[in-house]
């Protein structure tokens, strides 16, 4: 019986990853379809519920944070890991550049958030040094493996370890890469994709905030 347990465990994990992948795939397909109809690279407005939800994590200062701490604010959220060699720093830098081009009043409405998918290595101390590289207002969040799995599930994020050496500690992370633009009431407004530039992000956010001012 004991020899079947690891097999069952792998099957369960595979099924969960597949389910998350299907949800994420549906989101990507929706974004791509809406964007292609416009025949340009402008992000599509989704305004959908069901992506995101309650969480309890730890920020870069060791303080417990939940979704309630960011209530009433727009959020730009990215899931990644600090030892990511290219895509994560590129996307976070793009987010920071878009944010910096907004007016002060618009910045006050938005919270930048980075959530690690590698909590075993990304401690609060590690996150503190990392997020400071991009913007002093950015909040970095980590937690236990269970807490990170829960928030990944809420946001339909795919992430998995990939062996990268002889030791079990030698690994990298394979993960989905989108910047989530969330509304003050925690609906997904849009997903910014890797091919969209900081300028395109800033233009979309600025126009969206202006159009929805006072709502």
Protein Blocks (a to p, Z undefined) as FASTA:
>chain_A
ZZmmmmmmmmmmmmmmmmmmmmmmmmmmmmmmmmmmnopabdcdfkpghiacddddddfk
opacdfklmgoiacddddddfklmklmmmmmmmmmmmmmmpcfklmmmpccddddfblml
mcfklmmmmmmmmomkbccddddfklmmmmmmmnopacddddfbjbfklccddddddddd
ddfkopafbdcdfklcfklmmmmmmmmmmmmgoZZ
